[in-house]
Amino acid sequence: MKANALLLIAALFTTSVLTPVHAQFPGMGGAATPKALPGTAGDQSPKGTAKITGYVIDSTMTKAVEFASVALYNKTTGKAVDGTVADEKGKFTLTKLVAGQYRALITFVGYRTKTVDSLTVTNGQTLDMGVIKLSPSVKMLNEVTVVGQGALIEEKVDRLVYNADRDITAKGGDAADVLRKVPLLTVDLDGNVSLRGSQNIRVLINNKPSTIIASSVADALKQIPADQIKTVEVITSPSAKYDAEGSGGIINIITKKNSLQGLNLNIDSGVGNRGSTLSLNGSYRKGKAGFTLGGFGRGIYNTKTETNLEQTSQSNGITTLSQQAGKGNSEGLFGQYNLGFDYDLAKNQSITAGVRYGVRNFSTTQDLVTRLFTNGVPGAGINRFVDAKNLSGTVDMNVDYLHTYKPQQEWSISTLYSRTDLTNNFDANLFNGANQLLSRQRNLNGNLNQEFTLQTDYQTPIKKNQLIEFGGKAILRQVNSDYRYQFAGPTGPFTTENNNTLGALLYNQNIAAGYTSYTYTTKKRYTFKGGVRYEHTFIDASTQEGGQVGIGDYGALVPSVNASKTFSGTTFKLGYNRRIQRPGLQQLNPNFNASNPQVITVGNPELRPELTDNIELGVSRTIKKTFVNATFFGRITDNAITQTSQPSDTLQGAIVTTYQNIGRQRTYGTNVFANVAATSKINIGVFFNAFYTSLTGQVIGTNNLSQEYTNDGFTVSGGSFASAQFSHGWGVQAFGFMQGNTIQLQGTQGGFGFYTLGVKKDIAKKKGSVGLAAENFLSNRFNIHTVLNSPRFNQVNDVYLYNRGIRLTFSYKIGKMTMDAPRKKAKSVNNDDVKSDGASGGQTPTGGAPAGGAPRQ
């Protein structure tokens, strides 16, 4: 009994004090991995050559019990002879054991003690205890309420983890519906993502990039089913191990995986007034081999918009007033299909391979009525009917190898090939006021984005409290964009015309990188993680009309430092990093997109990268049942890639938007988040964000004359969420968010709001569930009011989005599975580079971000 009491005290101490150390060094160092428990002979006890291993999991959730305590007793004498603590995967190992008979005692706070008798080992033998299931202790539920609620959000030294599998309102939705709930992130009504007000972020799927994300994050998120997302990691201070791209940070979406033996099939479906989904995912595992096969389809419809635009521009001594009203409708089909394979070559070696195909078929129709006033004189009205197609097919293929030598020492090789064929066309018919067809226009824009990556990484512990990592990476990337403008009369064939633009783009970008990272934990539990990364970029770019683009090669040295420490229950985190932001496809593409001739976008293939210095200080503390997190951050960017707008000198009344490296951007702000575990079944969270942005830049206008613009101001946002679980499998969840105006160099973009309410009922002994979710159900439409201005133009644009929705969901699991020990798989490529504006067609970025975090339990 004395030994049991000592074990319980050790477990409590491990959980409350040593968790930050374990999170960085599972299975390593000092008290984190005791060589012997109190009462043992320690280093004076006899040493043998036998070994005992095993895994500890939760019997109800089939997930690892991190840092469970394992004590080994001599069965004859009853004395404790050795002990250890399981790592973050639930794995434990006892080494240098003398041949004999033993009894194991496995304990952890909140679980019933597990005893395993009759363990017999001989010298040189490795005894595998397999999977050991711990049952939760019902008597301690009231004492561990915070643990259960805290599982929604976890806070680590360099990232925040949102456990999306607890979200019941996302059933039948896509990844954008999940990311709206993630602290620190903002997702606007079009699906564009920003982190702390910046859209200069990298989005990964299972630690892997995809070329479709490089062109449009918003469209890529529509291809990921919400109910297949397990966690979302928001990496605000990336270490040197990650690619240097993404000045705002990295978002890593982890989909659901399992290590089960047998065959299973999951069916998820949903139908609503604005969209429907169907998802089939199956897996089979036998022995050392495993296969996964899945498919997801999503259709959207009844997506209506209305626009009212009024702008005044001055060009060539002429003042033009443009008034425009439009109605639009969007519909699309999105799908993602994947096949995966993994195999254990040996006990410490594994290989993983996979192929994923994504398809997008998105179309938009719009009726535009435009009237121009030239120096106050009204002109004839033009009616324009536009049919735009945004189509793509994406293939990702990877092969990864991992060799584990001992805990924390491993070497991996990863490869990835990714290719996206993207088509972005539109057809326009022009009518006069009498609805008579005057002419026809067509823009054909085809893009090919492909890349190949080879990466190798090695890490090894140094002593008991240090870890060193280093590796290298090569990326070969090619972007091709070809477009043609065709014109025709009311009848007859189309003819291709030159509109004096740069023409087709051929863009080759090769990157060579190397890094080293070092982690150190002191005896007083300070954790430091620092590193440096160097990336050299080779660019060969040319356009059809302009010839070679003189961008030139460039190198970047990118340091990073992270530190954390807990004082009397309050955790402090301090981080600094430098990031590089390369231009993405939408910024580079020279296609003159004039589907709306009054609001035109065009890319700039001569863009250079931008460098950003980030610093943040985070403070978190649990006060009874409430967890509070506050983060203060600063972001300094020079040579920033910024959207700029100017009147067209060739198209009357038109405003042309492009991208330039024009100047400086400074952002300072705070994110505050509070999570309240009101009861064991009710959880409430609130968040508030405020940051100040200052923008300065030289905009090049007519005759290559530049003019300096400045703008600054505050952006405020906030929201709340609540969830409750009831008896008989019922659950309910609600979420609401409001975003204030966003500061831009030449004006402001209007804010927006979003809210949702969902209810779910488990059926068939939790093998299935039915749910009902509604979003924005109190209002018919939402208005985004944007104002841009300069000495040469003024623009006021109101966009009305009709996004009231309701959907019914159903899911069911078929098959019987048995639990296998957690398996460590080969690592995958992380291409955290290439800037994306987050929107197809260069939409104006939005800002603001909810903040938050919850203690790692």
TIZA-567250 format. One record per residue (C-alpha): x, y negated, z negated; residue in three letters. Coordinates in pm, whole numbers, plus 50000, padded with zeros to 5 digits. Example, Ala and Ser with C-alpha at 12.3 -4.5 7.8 and 13.67 -1.06 7.14 Angstrom:
BEGIN
512305045049220Ala 513675010649286Ser 
//
This chain:
BEGIN
500005000050000Met 502904976849930Lys 504254982850279Ala 500784975750426Asn 500594942750242Ala 504054932950361Leu 503084941850720Leu 499944920350696Leu 501994890750568Ile 504514895850848Ala 501724896651106Ala 500184864650968Leu 503584847650973Phe 504204859651330Thr 500814847151452Thr 500824812751292Ser 504474802751311Val 506394823151562Leu 503974823051856Thr 505844795952053Pro 509004816752025Val 507274848652136His 505634830552422Ala 509074822252555Gln 510954853252438Phe 508544882452398Pro 510374910652231Gly 513474889352159Met 515204872951872Gly 515314870351495Gly 512044875351315Ala 510264878451647Ala 511684913551686Thr 512764926151347Pro 515184954951352Lys 513714967451030Ala 510734958850815Leu 510984950850445Pro 511754981750256Gly 513814997750530Thr 517475005450518Ala 518084979850793Gly 521434982750960Asp 522645006850685Gln 520195034450791Ser 521475063451003Pro 521375057851381Lys 520345083751638Gly 519685085452010Thr 515905090752017Ala 513405064452136Lys 509655058352097Ile 507635035652329Thr 503985026352376Gly 501384999752452Tyr 498844983152221Val 495544971252368Ile 492184957852249Asp 489654986452261Ser 486744963452356Thr 488384941352621Met 491094964752755Thr 493674937252726Lys 497044936652556Ala 497284928252185Val 500244904752190Glu 502794907651904Phe 501074936051719Ala 503264949551436Ser 504514985651459Val 505995002851153Ala 507605037351159Leu 507605059850848Tyr 509475091950774Asn 506705117650748Lys 508555137850485Thr 509625110150247Thr 506895084850331Gly 509485056850349Lys 509545030350623Ala 512555035650851Val 512055010951137Asp 509664985351286Gly 509134961051570Thr 506614937251730Val 504904943152066Ala 505644918452346Asp 503094897252537Glu 502194927552749Lys 501474948252438Gly 504584969752491Lys 506854980552205Phe 510065001152185Thr 511805016851886Leu 515385027851959Thr 518335045251790Lys 516055069051598Leu 517315099951419Val 515685132851522Ala 512765141551296Gly 509045137751226Gln 507475103251189Tyr 504195084951132Arg 503445051451304Ala 501335023251161Leu 500054996751407Ile 498514964651266Thr 497444929951374Phe 495264903051217Val 491624907651312Gly 492004944951396Tyr 491634977251203Arg 494904994251115Thr 495775023351344Lys 497755053651219Thr 499395078751456Val 500625110751283Asp 502855139351391Ser 505435121251602Leu 508345145051656Thr 511485133951840Val 514815149951916Thr 518165133851991Asn 518265118852343Gly 514475121452382Gln 512135092752476Thr 508655098152332Leu 505895078452509Asp 502915072552277Met 500925059252573Gly 498095034552517Val 497095027552157Ile 493695010852118Lys 493044987551825Leu 489424981251722Ser 488414946151609Pro 487704942651239Ser 484064933151193Val 484694921250836Lys 487164894850960Met 485024879251236Leu 484284848051034Asn 487984843050966Glu 489054845851332Val 486324825151493Thr 488874800451632Val 490744829051799Val 487684840051994Gly 486754804852102Gln 490364794752164Gly 490644821052435Ala 488924796652672Leu 492094775352692Ile 495714783752609Glu 498574759252573Glu 502154768952656Lys 505414749652661Val 505134738753026Asp 501514745753124Arg 497864748253028Leu 495914780353101Val 492134780253158Tyr 490504814653127Asn 487914812053402Ala 486484846853350Asp 484454832353060Arg 482614808353295Asp 479064820653365Ile 477934790753574Thr 480494797653848Ala 478834830053959Lys 478094827454329Gly 480284796554370Gly 483824791254495Asp 487144780654345Ala 486204743954347Ala 483344751454105Asp 485864766953863Val 488514739753896Leu 485924713353798Arg 485924728353448Lys 489714729153409Val 491174702753175Pro 493584677953344Leu 491994683853688Leu 489454663653888Thr 487544678354182Val 485434653854379Asp 482184661854555Leu 484024671854874Asp 486264696754689Gly 489424675154690Asn 491604682054384Val 493714657554183Ser 495834661653870Leu 495984631053642Arg 494904609253931Gly 497374623454185Ser 496554645754480Gln 500274652454536Asn 499994687454392Ile 500734723054498Arg 498054749954485Val 499124786654463Leu 497054818454473Ile 498534846154258Asn 501874827454260Asn 501814826854641Lys 501234798254884Pro 499204799155202Ser 499574778455515Thr 495884769455505Ile 496454751355175Ile 499184730855340Ala 496574716555578Ser 493544713455348Ser 493184722954983Val 489444715554989Ala 488804740255271Asp 491064766755119Ala 489144766254790Leu 485914774754974Lys 487444808255070Gln 488084819754709Ile 485074834254520Pro 484654819554173Ala 483834852554004Asp 487154867654121Gln 489244841153940Ile 490724852353609Lys 492754821953505Thr 493864788053634Val 497314775953529Glu 497964738453534Val 501734733653529Ile 502284697153441Thr 506044699553387Ser 507394726353627Pro 510804741253549Ser 513674743353797Ala 512484778153898Lys 509574762954090Tyr 509924745454424Asp 510554708354384Ala 507404699054577Glu 504304684454416Gly 504864651754229Ser 501664655954030Gly 502294692253929Gly 501304727754026Ile 497984746454009Ile 498234784454010Asn 494984803854060Ile 495224839553925Ile 492604863654056Thr 491364893953865Lys 493594924653868Lys 493554956953675Asn 495784986053588Ser 493005011853578Leu 493175047753696Gln 490425060353923Gly 488035044454170Leu 485755014554121Asn 483684990454328Leu 482394955954225Asn 479464939854404Ile 478744902754355Asp 476144882654540Ser 474314849754516Gly 471684830354707Val 470724793854673Gly 469204764254852Asn 472624751654971Arg 474704783454995Gly 474904821354968Ser 477704845754885Thr 478494882654907Leu 481624898854763Ser 482784935254765Leu 485994944954585Asn 487284980054531Gly 490394995954387Ser 491855030654362Tyr 494785041754150Arg 496285075954113Lys 499605081753943Gly 502305058354071Lys 500305043754363Ala 497495018654372Gly 495325003654647Phe 492974974054653Thr 490534964054924Leu 488224934254911Gly 486074910655111Gly 484284878155035Phe 481894858255248Gly 480284824755175Arg 477804805155380Gly 476874768755317Ile 473914750055463Tyr 471544721155389Asn 474524698655314Thr 473224664455410Lys 474934630555399Thr 473994594755482Glu 476394566055543Thr 476064528155559Asn 479154509755681Leu 479744472655723Glu 483154458855814Gln 484604426755951Thr 487884426756142Ser 490044401056320Gln 492164410356620Ser 493534389656910Asn 491654358956784Gly 488294376756787Ile 486174383256478Thr 484024414656499Thr 481304425056258Leu 480444462156269Ser 477264475956120Gln 476784513356119Gln 474244537955981Ala 474524575456009Gly 472974608355907Lys 474944640455898Gly 474574677255825Asn 477224703955760Ser 477184741655767Glu 479884767655756Gly 480944803655709Leu 484024811755503Phe 485574845555439Gly 488594861955284Gln 489634898355320Tyr 492584915255153Asn 494394948455137Leu 497004955354871Gly 499374983554782Phe 501804989354497Asp 504055018654413Tyr 506445027054131Asp 509685037854297Leu 511095047153956Ala 510365039953593Lys 512015005753619Asn 511484997753988Gln 508344988354180Ser 507324975854522Ile 504254955654610Thr 502854947554953Ala 499734930355074Gly 497964913455361Val 495254887155332Arg 493144872455611Tyr 491044841155568Gly 488564827255818Val 486824793555830Arg 484024783056063Asn 482894748355962Phe 480764725256176Ser 479404690256120Thr 476854670956320Thr 476274633656280Gln 473994607356433Asp 475634573056426Leu 473924540356517Val 476494512456567Thr 475994475656642Arg 478784450356700Leu 478694412456657Phe 481514394256843Thr 482184359356699Asn 478614359956571Gly 477064370656904Val 475174404056880Pro 476034431157132Gly 474164461557255Ala 473594489557006Gly 475184523557070Ile 473834556756946Asn 476494583556907Arg 475814620556846Phe 478954639156726Val 479414676756695Asp 482694684956515Ala 484214719756475Lys 486824728856215Asn 487904764956272Leu 490834785056145Ser 492224819656089Gly 494964825555829Thr 497164856155777Val 499444860955473Asp 501714891555446Met 504124898755161Asn 506524925855045Val 508074922654696Asp 510564943754500Tyr 511284942754125Leu 514024960353926His 513804958153546Thr 517004967453363Tyr 515834960753009Lys 513374937052840Pro 513814902152985Gln 516524913553227Gln 515264917853583Glu 516054911453947Trp 513544906054225Ser 513414900854602Ile 510314885454757Ser 509284879355118Thr 506294861655269Leu 505034854755620Tyr 502104831155660Ser 500394818155973Arg 497354795956033Thr 495764788256368Asp 493664756956320Leu 491254740756564Thr 489804706256492Asn 487664694956785Asn 484714671956841Phe 482274664257121Asp 480434630957135Ala 477504619457348Asn 476834581857375Leu 473314568157425Phe 471914533157468Asn 468994518857274Gly 466564535457514Ala 468084569457431Asn 469644571957777Gln 472934591757799Leu 475754568257898Leu 478944589157865Ser 480594618957696Arg 483844622457500Gln 485824652357379Arg 488874656557154Asn 490654690257162Leu 493154694556877Asn 494904727956822Gly 497414733756542Asn 499734762356455Leu 501344762956111Asn 503624792556027Gln 506454800155786Glu 508734827955666Phe 510234828755315Thr 512994849455155Leu 513584845654782Gln 515644862954514Thr 515584857154136Asp 517544870853841Tyr 517104865453470Gln 518874879553165Thr 518844872952790Pro 521914858952614Ile 522144870452257Lys 518734870552086Lys 517414835452137Asn 518594824752481Gln 517514832152837Leu 519154822353163Ile 517544823553509Glu 518944816253853Phe 518034823154212Gly 517944811854572Gly 515334806354838Lys 515054799755213Ala 511934787355395Ile 511634785655774Leu 508584764855867Arg 507144753956201Gln 504204730756269Val 502814725656619Asn 499974701656701Ser 498654697057054Asp 495704675257146Tyr 493924660857448Arg 491264634157496Tyr 488734640457771Gln 486074617157907Phe 483104621658139Ala 480054603358262Gly 476474614558200Pro 477134643058441Thr 480154658958606Gly 483424673558480Pro 485684660258205Phe 489004643258286Thr 491974640558049Thr 493254605357979Glu 496314591857802Asn 495424569457507Asn 498984556657452Asn 499654578257144Thr 502704599257063Leu 501254631357206Gly 501834667057092Ala 504024673056787Leu 506664700056741Leu 507964699756382Tyr 510574724356249Asn 511414722555879Gln 513964746155718Asn 514694744955345Ile 517594760355151Ala 517344759354770Ala 519124771954458Gly 518354767854089Tyr 519414776753737Thr 517344774753421Ser 518254779353054Tyr 515964784652752Thr 517124782152391Tyr 515254786652064Thr 516834775051738Thr 516504791751400Lys 514074764151301Lys 511844773151596Arg 512644744351827Tyr 512244755952188Thr 514194739152469Phe 513924747652837Lys 516074729253088Gly 517264734553440Gly 518374719453767Val 517414727054125Arg 518934715654453Tyr 517034716154781Glu 518374706955124His 515904701055406Thr 516754703855776Phe 514254687556016Ile 514014689556394Asp 510964670456516Ala 509814656756851Ser 506664643557019Thr 505514646957377Gln 505544609857454Glu 508054596257202Gly 510704623357228Gly 512964631256934Gln 511814618156594Val 514814605356400Gly 513964616656049Ile 517274633755968Gly 518214659455706Asp 518114651655335Tyr 518984667555001Gly 517434663954658Ala 518734672254309Leu 515774679554081Val 516294682453702Pro 513694693253444Ser 513604694553062Val 510854707952832Asn 510824709952453Ala 508294720252188Ser 508114721851810Lys 505404727651548Thr 505444706951226Phe 502924716650957Ser 500364728551210Gly 500904700251461Thr 502604709551789Thr 504624683951986Phe 505674688852348Lys 508014666352543Leu 508784670652911Gly 510654653353193Tyr 511024663653555Asn 511744649553898Arg 509674660854193Arg 509964656854569Ile 506904652454791Gln 507214662055157Arg 504514650755402Pro 501894676455496Gly 500164684755821Leu 497404658555790Gln 499984631255725Gln 502194642256018Leu 499594650856284Asn 499634622956546Pro 496164632356673Asn 494114600456717Phe 490914612556544Asn 488154589556671Ala 485044610256606Ser 483774577656453Asn 485264549956672Pro 484874524256395Gln 486814544756135Val 489844561756293Ile 492604582956135Thr 496024591156280Val 499084607856127Gly 502684596056125Asn 505364622056220Pro 508154598456104Glu 507224600955735Leu 510004607955488Arg 509594624655148Pro 508934606154825Glu 510604611554486Leu 508684609654157Thr 509934609053796Asp 507454623053543Asn 507554621453164Ile 504924633452918Glu 504424636852543Leu 501764660452412Gly 500384664252060Val 497934691151949Ser 496484701951616Arg 493724724251481Thr 491584707951211Ile 489274734351063Lys 487134745251361Lys 488224716951592Thr 491244717051821Phe 492474683151944Val 495024676952219Asn 496344643252337Ala 498854638152617Thr 500564605652711Phe 502244604653050Phe 504064582153293Gly 504704586653664Arg 507104565253872Ile 507194569854251Thr 509314551654506Asp 509014553654883Asn 505444565454821Ala 503394581255102Ile 500284559255104Thr 497204554955323Gln 497054521055494Thr 494364505555714Ser 494544478455981Gln 492244465356257Pro 492804481256597Ser 494224459056872Asp 492654480357148Thr 489284492557013Leu 486884464356927Gln 485834463856562Gly 487724495756472Ala 489774501056155Ile 492704525256195Val 493994544255890Thr 497434560555885Thr 500224569455637Tyr 503424550555557Gln 506364552055314Asn 505644517055193Ile 506644510654836Gly 506174517354467Arg 503524534054256Gln 503444533253874Arg 500894552653668Thr 500624553953288Tyr 497834570453097Gly 496444594452842Thr 494294625752838Asn 492404634952521Val 490594667952472Phe 488694682852176Ala 487334718052145Asn 484894726151863Val 484064761951766Ala 480744752851606Ala 479964789451533Thr 481314822951643Ser 478994821051946Lys 478794783852026Ile 481674763752173Asn 481614726452258Ile 484294705852431Gly 484684669052518Val 487404651452715Phe 488374615752799Phe 490934602053043Asn 492244567453110Ala 495224556153314Phe 496574524053460Tyr 497874523253818Thr 500034496553982Ser 500624497954359Leu 502964476554571Thr 503774481354938Gly 504764465655267Gln 502094472955532Val 503224469755894Ile 500594452856108Gly 500364434656441Thr 503624429156633Asn 505464449656367Asn 505054421556115Leu 504884433755755Ser 502794420155471Gln 503114428655102Glu 500064442054922Tyr 499614446954549Thr 496784462054352Asn 496364474954000Asp 493694485453756Gly 492344511953521Phe 490584544453602Thr 488394560053333Val 486654593553331Ser 485254618853087Gly 482814646553026Gly 481674675252810Ser 480964712452826Phe 479164736752599Ala 478614774352596Ser 476594797652377Ala 476204835452351Gln 473014851452223Phe 471834886352141Ser 470724911852403His 473314899652655Gly 471994864152705Trp 474344834852755Gly 474094798252860Val 476664772352966Gln 476534735353064Ala 479074711053207Phe 479024674053298Gly 481674649953433Phe 481824613153535Met 484654596653730Gln 485134558953746Gly 486434538254037Asn 489874547354174Thr 492514521354255Ile 493964521254608Gln 496524498454770Leu 493884479254968Gln 490844482854746Gly 488914507554534Thr 487004539654593Gln 483764544954407Gly 483304570054129Gly 481094600654120Phe 479404624753881Gly 478774661953861Phe 476864684053620Tyr 475704720253610Thr 473644743353387Leu 473654781253400Gly 472144811153223Val 473164847953248Lys 471724881253133Lys 473754913453112Asp 471964944753235Ile 472574982453258Ala 474834983752951Lys 476924954753082Lys 477594971853414Lys 475764943653586Gly 474364908853533Ser 471854884453677Val 472174846953649Gly 470634813753744Leu 472664781653787Ala 471594746453884Ala 473724716053966Glu 472894678953994Asn 469224687753954Phe 468124654753799Leu 468904633054103Ser 468324637254475Asn 471564620954593Arg 474764604454473Phe 476364572854613Asn 480114567854653Ile 480784530654706His 484194522254857Thr 485554487154920Val 488734480055121Leu 490034445655213Asn 492974426255351Ser 493504392255519Pro 492504408255854Arg 489574430355757Phe 486934438055496Asn 485124471355470Gln 482234482755253Val 481284519355288Asn 478434537255108Asp 478284574955137Val 475194592555000Tyr 475644629454920Leu 472634652254878Tyr 474084679054652Asn 471204690654435Arg 471504728554420Gly 470234760254258Ile 471424796154301Arg 470514830954180Leu 473394855354123Thr 473694892954084Phe 476684915154011Ser 477164952453949Tyr 480084975853885Lys 480225011154026Ile 482715037653923Gly 484285051553610Lys 487795041053519Met 490375051453262Thr 492925027653117Met 496535030953222Asp 499445013553056Ala 499994977753177Pro 502404977653469Arg 504894950553553Lys 504754944153926Lys 507174928454165Ala 507244890654164Lys 505894870954457Ser 507044840854655Val 506054806454522Asn 506234780454800Asn 505314750554581Asp 506174725254848Asp 504484705655132Val 502174677355045Lys 498454680255117Ser 495974651855105Asp 493434677354983Gly 490934669355254Ala 490424678155616Ser 490614647455828Gly 492524625355588Gly 489824615655342Gln 490674589355088Thr 492104605154771Pro 490294602854442Thr 491764600854099Gly 491244606853733Gly 491474638853541Ala 489984655353240Pro 492464665052978Ala 492654692752735Gly 494124723252586Gly 493554748252311Ala 495984765452081Pro 497564797452199Arg 496044824051974Gln 
//
